[in-house]
Amino acid sequence: MYNNEFDSRENFHSTEPASQPIETNQYRVHDDPWQSSSNWQPPKPPKKKKRGMGGKFVVVALCCALLGGVAGGSGMWYLLEGRADNTTIYEGTHTPVNVDTTSVSSGTALTPAQLYANYVDACVGISTQVTTNVYGYQVQGAAAGSGFVVTSDGYIVTNYHVIEDATSITVNFVDGTSYDATLVGGEAENDVAVLKIEATGLHAVTLGDSDALVVGEPVYTIGNPLGELTWSLTDGLISAKDRTVTTSEGETMNMLQTNTAINSGNSGGPLFNAYGEVIGITSAKLSNSSSSSEATIEGLGFAIPINDVKDIITDLIEHGYVTGRPNLGILTTDVSSAATRYGVPAGSYVEAVLDGSCADTAGLQQGDIITAIDGTETADTNTLKSQLREHTAGDTVTLSVYRSGETIELQVTLDEDNEARQSALSDLQTQLNQERQNARDQGQENNGSYYFSWPFGY
């Protein structure tokens, strides 16, 4: 049977937009055969070599299931625009950096060879090291993902899932140079992260207009499929726009659909239009657990529209986090199906409230169940999160809350999400986990039974 999951992908190069729009009749020369000169002659084909018994033929088996992150935890969500495990590293106050969005689409489209020659040095491979693998050993991937340069002084964009949980990050360029990278900031819910390397004079990409795309338009990506086939160019078409995709990490996102080949290691790489503009970030692929009796899924790749994340990229560069995102300041979990059978309404059960948060100020309490925002039902925590994303910090919303057998309404003016609030909620989560463990230990000592907070249960 098909396993309709959108598995995340990883890895590739990036660059920064040139200070001047690209002339459509001139292309940068990279000491390779792809030059626009009229004197250019195709290289002579190499002489055929005889195949001997000592020769090696390497077969690469491409798996349709992409590698994805393993989601863990108790299923609780931090009701802010990032989860508590979405740690962002704030480097301090940055000089404002404007990402170049100058259009270069006024002339003739580039050929695939010209596009590759112009932008391969703006694309990067990203290697990461995580603390331990399942066997307890430190692991470093050859190329965990891809990325692209957005400023000449070293800011690089990739997917958040490429660098999530990494203890060290290395960025590699096609000319063989590599740099240690710092995570400036990231946002898991939009799967975007910004890295910084200490370098100047880099070639940066130009960001295009993903809203102007039409179905059938040709697109290209440069990335590191399988983490080993580095700096590979693949092409395809825009198959559809505005696809609602739920990734294997549980995030629901708006995506571009493309038949461009996207495999593990491509995640975070640029999706170019025919004019060399980045109009998307390659992120996911539909896969299935194939057997001999099932057809393999092909040609279903997805990319984040660049217009959806341009402001996020700028915020991450300038502030280290996404400004204006609402933070309710609570920890929640879904009301169990067992509880709803006993008349408890569906919704988000409040497990803890952060002292001094907007929820605390409005009177929200541990044990409350949030059933609606501004009259729209919130049947579970994911729905609550989606509704909060439609607001910005400073907005006032009305929460419908089930408490002690009756429904009340609370007016809440939303806080802004930032690193300090995320850290405070992370500490609150740790405290809650410890209290749960203590309760379980106490229950075990008392006739071996566990403590349960009816009707929700731990």
C-alpha positions in Angstrom: 0.0 0.0 0.0 1.1 3.5 -0.5 2.6 5.4 2.4 1.5 8.9 1.6 4.1 10.7 3.5 6.1 13.6 2.3 9.6 12.8 3.5 12.0 15.7 3.9 15.1 16.0 1.9 18.4 17.5 2.5 21.6 19.3 1.1 23.2 21.6 -1.5 25.0 24.8 -2.5 24.0 28.5 -2.5 25.1 31.9 -3.7 24.3 35.5 -3.6 22.6 37.8 -6.1 25.0 39.7 -8.2 25.0 43.5 -7.6 23.8 44.1 -11.2 21.1 42.3 -13.1 22.5 39.6 -15.3 22.9 40.6 -18.9 21.0 38.2 -21.1 23.7 38.2 -23.7 26.7 37.6 -21.4 27.3 34.8 -19.0 30.1 34.2 -16.5 32.8 31.9 -17.6 33.9 29.2 -15.1 36.6 27.6 -17.2 34.2 25.1 -18.5 32.7 24.4 -22.0 29.5 26.4 -21.3 30.3 29.8 -22.8 28.0 32.0 -24.8 30.8 33.1 -27.1 30.1 32.6 -30.8 33.6 31.1 -31.2 32.8 28.4 -28.8 33.2 24.9 -30.3 31.9 21.7 -28.6 34.7 19.6 -27.1 35.9 16.7 -29.1 34.5 13.4 -27.9 37.0 11.3 -25.9 38.4 8.3 -27.5 36.6 5.1 -26.6 38.4 2.9 -24.2 38.2 -0.8 -24.3 36.5 -2.4 -21.4 38.6 -4.9 -19.5 37.9 -7.3 -16.7 39.6 -4.9 -14.3 37.1 -2.1 -15.0 34.4 -1.3 -12.5 30.8 -0.5 -13.2 29.0 1.2 -10.3 25.3 0.8 -10.0 23.5 3.4 -7.9 20.2 2.2 -6.5 18.0 5.2 -6.0 15.5 4.7 -3.3 12.2 6.5 -3.6 11.8 6.9 0.1 13.8 10.0 1.2 15.5 10.1 4.6 13.6 12.2 7.1 14.1 13.3 10.7 12.8 11.2 13.5 10.2 13.0 15.4 10.2 12.4 19.2 8.8 13.7 22.4 5.6 13.5 24.2 3.4 15.0 21.5 3.1 18.3 23.3 3.4 21.5 21.3 4.6 25.0 22.3 1.9 27.3 21.2 4.2 29.8 19.4 5.5 29.9 16.0 8.3 27.5 16.8 8.5 24.4 19.0 10.8 24.4 22.0 13.2 22.1 20.3 13.5 24.6 17.4 16.4 26.3 19.1 17.6 29.4 17.3 21.0 30.8 17.9 20.9 34.6 18.2 24.2 36.2 17.3 23.3 39.7 18.5 22.4 42.8 16.5 23.2 42.5 12.8 23.6 45.2 10.3 20.4 45.0 8.2 20.9 43.0 5.1 18.6 43.3 2.1 18.4 40.2 0.0 18.6 41.1 -3.7 15.3 40.4 -5.4 16.1 42.3 -8.7 14.4 40.6 -11.6 16.5 39.2 -14.4 13.7 37.8 -16.4 13.5 40.6 -18.9 15.5 38.9 -21.6 16.1 35.5 -23.1 15.9 32.5 -20.9 19.1 30.6 -20.1 19.9 27.2 -21.4 20.3 24.5 -18.7 24.1 24.6 -19.4 24.3 28.3 -19.1 22.2 28.3 -15.9 24.5 25.7 -14.3 27.7 27.5 -15.4 26.4 30.8 -13.9 25.1 29.5 -10.6 26.8 26.3 -9.5 29.3 28.3 -7.5 26.3 29.9 -5.6 25.1 26.5 -4.5 26.5 24.6 -1.5 26.6 21.2 0.1 26.0 21.1 3.8 27.6 18.5 6.1 26.4 18.2 9.7 27.5 16.4 12.8 24.9 15.3 15.4 25.6 14.3 18.9 24.9 10.6 18.6 23.2 8.0 16.4 21.0 5.2 17.6 24.1 3.2 18.6 25.6 6.1 20.7 28.3 7.2 18.2 28.8 10.6 16.8 27.9 10.8 13.2 28.7 13.2 10.3 27.0 13.0 7.0 28.9 13.4 3.7 26.3 15.9 2.6 23.3 16.3 4.8 21.7 18.7 2.5 22.0 21.6 0.1 21.8 25.4 0.3 22.4 28.6 -1.6 24.2 31.9 -1.0 21.9 34.9 -0.6 24.6 37.6 0.3 28.2 38.1 -0.8 29.3 38.2 2.8 28.3 34.7 3.7 24.6 34.3 4.5 23.3 30.9 3.3 19.7 29.6 3.1 18.8 25.9 3.6 16.0 23.8 5.1 15.6 23.7 8.8 15.4 19.9 8.8 18.9 19.8 7.2 20.6 21.3 10.2 18.2 20.3 13.0 20.0 18.9 16.1 23.4 19.5 14.5 26.3 20.1 16.8 28.5 21.4 13.9 27.8 22.5 10.4 30.2 22.6 7.4 29.5 24.4 4.1 31.2 23.1 1.0 31.6 24.8 -2.4 32.1 23.4 -5.9 35.7 24.7 -6.0 36.6 22.5 -3.0 36.7 25.2 -0.4 34.8 24.6 2.9 33.8 26.7 5.9 32.5 26.1 9.4 29.0 27.6 9.6 27.0 29.2 12.4 23.3 28.8 12.7 22.0 32.3 12.7 18.3 31.3 13.1 15.8 28.8 11.9 12.0 28.2 11.9 10.8 24.6 11.8 7.2 25.3 10.8 8.3 26.9 7.5 11.4 24.6 7.3 13.8 27.5 6.7 17.2 28.2 8.3 19.9 30.7 7.7 23.6 29.9 8.2 26.6 32.3 8.3 30.2 31.6 7.1 33.1 34.0 7.4 33.7 34.8 3.8 33.4 37.7 1.4 33.1 38.2 -2.3 30.8 35.2 -2.7 28.5 34.9 -5.7 24.9 35.1 -4.5 21.7 34.1 -6.2 18.9 36.4 -7.1 15.5 35.7 -5.6 12.6 35.7 -8.0 8.8 35.9 -7.9 7.2 32.6 -7.2 3.7 34.1 -7.5 4.4 34.7 -11.2 5.0 31.1 -12.0 2.7 29.2 -14.3 2.0 25.5 -14.5 4.2 24.0 -17.2 7.1 26.5 -16.7 10.5 24.9 -16.8 12.5 24.8 -13.5 15.9 23.4 -12.4 17.7 22.5 -9.2 21.3 22.1 -8.3 21.9 19.8 -5.3 23.6 16.8 -3.7 21.3 13.8 -4.2 22.1 10.9 -1.9 24.8 13.1 -0.3 27.4 11.8 -2.7 26.4 12.8 -6.3 27.3 16.4 -5.5 26.5 19.4 -7.6 24.0 17.6 -9.8 21.6 19.5 -12.1 18.1 18.2 -12.7 15.3 19.8 -14.6 11.5 19.5 -14.8 8.3 21.6 -14.9 6.0 23.3 -12.4 3.4 20.6 -12.1 1.0 22.5 -9.8 0.9 25.5 -7.4 -0.5 25.9 -3.9 -0.3 22.2 -2.9 -1.1 21.7 0.8 1.5 19.2 2.0 2.0 17.5 5.4 5.7 16.5 5.8 6.9 13.5 7.7 7.7 15.9 10.6 4.0 16.8 10.8 4.2 20.3 9.4 1.5 21.4 7.0 2.9 23.7 4.3 2.0 25.4 1.0 4.2 24.0 -1.7 5.0 24.1 -5.4 4.7 20.7 -7.1 7.4 19.8 -9.6 8.6 16.7 -11.5 12.2 17.8 -11.1 14.1 15.0 -9.5 14.4 15.6 -5.8 16.2 13.1 -3.6 17.8 12.8 -0.2 20.5 15.4 -0.2 18.7 17.9 -2.4 16.8 19.4 0.5 17.5 23.1 1.0 18.8 23.6 -2.5 17.5 26.3 -4.9 14.8 25.8 -7.4 15.6 28.1 -10.4 13.3 29.4 -13.1 14.7 29.6 -16.6 16.1 33.0 -16.0 18.3 32.0 -13.1 16.1 33.3 -10.4 15.5 31.2 -7.2 11.7 30.8 -7.0 11.7 27.9 -4.5 13.5 25.8 -1.9 13.5 22.1 -2.7 12.2 20.3 0.4 10.2 17.1 0.0 9.2 14.2 -2.2 6.2 11.9 -2.1 7.3 8.4 -1.5 6.0 4.9 -0.8 7.2 1.7 0.7 7.6 -0.1 -2.6 7.2 -3.8 -3.0 7.2 -6.0 -6.1 3.4 -5.6 -6.5 3.4 -1.8 -6.2 4.3 0.8 -8.6 7.1 3.2 -7.5 6.0 6.8 -7.1 8.0 9.1 -9.5 8.0 12.7 -10.4 6.3 14.1 -7.3 8.6 16.6 -5.7 7.8 19.7 -3.7 9.5 23.1 -3.1 8.7 26.0 -0.7 7.6 29.1 -2.8 10.3 31.7 -2.2 7.7 34.5 -1.8 6.4 32.6 1.3 9.8 32.9 3.0 11.5 36.0 1.8 10.5 38.0 4.9 11.4 35.1 7.1 14.9 35.0 5.6 15.3 38.7 6.1 14.1 38.4 9.8 16.4 35.6 10.5 19.4 37.5 9.1 18.6 40.7 10.9 17.3 39.4 14.2 18.0 35.7 14.5 14.3 34.9 14.8 11.1 35.6 13.0 9.6 38.9 14.3 5.8 39.4 14.7 5.0 35.7 15.4 2.5 35.2 18.2 3.4 33.3 21.3 0.5 32.2 23.6 2.8 31.0 26.3 1.3 27.6 27.1 2.0 23.9 26.8 -0.8 21.8 25.5 -1.8 18.3 24.3 -4.9 17.0 22.5 -7.9 15.9 24.6 -7.9 12.1 24.4 -10.6 10.2 22.5 -11.4 8.4 25.7 -12.2 11.7 27.4 -14.5 12.9 24.6 -16.5 9.7 25.0 -17.4 10.8 28.5 -18.6 14.2 27.3 -15.4 16.2 27.5 -15.2 18.5 24.5 -12.4 18.1 21.9 -9.8 20.7 22.0 -6.3 21.6 23.3 -5.8 20.7 27.0 -3.6 23.3 28.8 -0.9 21.4 30.7 1.1 24.4 31.8 0.9 28.2 31.6 4.1 30.3 31.5 4.2 32.9 34.3 3.9 36.4 33.1 2.8 35.3 29.6 -0.3 36.7 27.8 -2.2 33.6 28.6 -1.3 34.0 32.3 -2.4 37.6 32.2 -5.7 36.7 30.5 -6.5 34.2 33.2 -5.9 30.9 31.3 -5.2 28.0 33.8 -3.7 24.6 33.8 -6.5 22.1 33.1 -8.5 24.4 30.8 -9.5 23.2 27.3 -9.3 25.7 24.5 -12.2 24.8 22.1 -12.2 27.8 19.8 -10.5 31.0 18.7 -12.7 34.0 17.7 -15.6 31.5 17.3 -13.7 29.1 15.1 -13.4 25.6 16.6 -10.0 24.2 17.5 -10.5 20.5 17.6 -6.8 19.8 18.4 -3.5 21.5 19.0 -2.5 21.5 15.3 -5.7 23.5 14.5 -5.0 25.9 17.3 -1.5 26.5 15.9 -2.8 27.0 12.4 -5.2 29.6 13.7 -2.6 31.4 15.7 -0.4 31.7 12.5 -3.1 33.9 11.0 -2.4 36.5 13.7 0.6 38.6 14.6 2.0 39.7 18.0 -0.2 42.4 19.5 -3.4 41.0 18.1 -6.2 40.4 20.6 -8.1 37.2 20.2 -11.1 35.6 22.0 -10.5 32.1 23.4 -13.4 29.8 24.2 -12.3 27.8 27.2 -14.0 24.8 28.8 -13.5 24.9 32.6 -15.3 22.9 35.3 -18.2 21.9 33.1 -18.9 25.3 31.5 -17.5 27.4 28.7 -16.1 30.8 29.3 -14.4 33.4 27.0 -11.1 35.0 27.6 -9.6 38.0 25.8 -5.9 37.5 25.1 -3.4 40.0 23.6 -0.8 37.8 21.9 2.9 38.1 22.9 5.7 38.1 20.3 7.6 34.9 20.0 11.4 35.2 20.6 14.3 33.2 21.9 13.7 34.2 25.5 10.1 32.9 25.5 11.1 29.8 23.7 13.8 29.1 26.3 11.3 29.8 29.1 8.8 27.3 27.6 11.6 24.8 27.2 12.4 25.0 30.9 8.7 24.7 31.7 8.5 21.6 29.6 11.5 20.1 31.4 9.8 20.9 34.8 6.6 19.3 33.6 8.4 16.2 32.5 10.1 15.9 35.8 6.8 16.2 37.7 5.3 13.5 35.5 8.2 11.2 36.3 8.0 11.9 40.0 4.2 11.1 39.8 4.9 7.8 38.0 7.6 6.9 40.5 5.2 7.6 43.4 2.5 5.6 41.7 4.8 2.6 41.2 5.6 2.6 44.9 1.8 2.7 45.6 0.8 -0.9 44.6 2.5 -0.5 41.2 -0.1 1.8 39.7 0.6 4.9 37.7 -0.7 8.4 38.4 -3.2 9.6 35.8 -4.7 13.0 35.4 -8.2 12.1 34.3 -9.5 12.4 31.8 -6.4 13.1 29.8 -3.8 10.7 31.2 0.0 10.7 30.7 
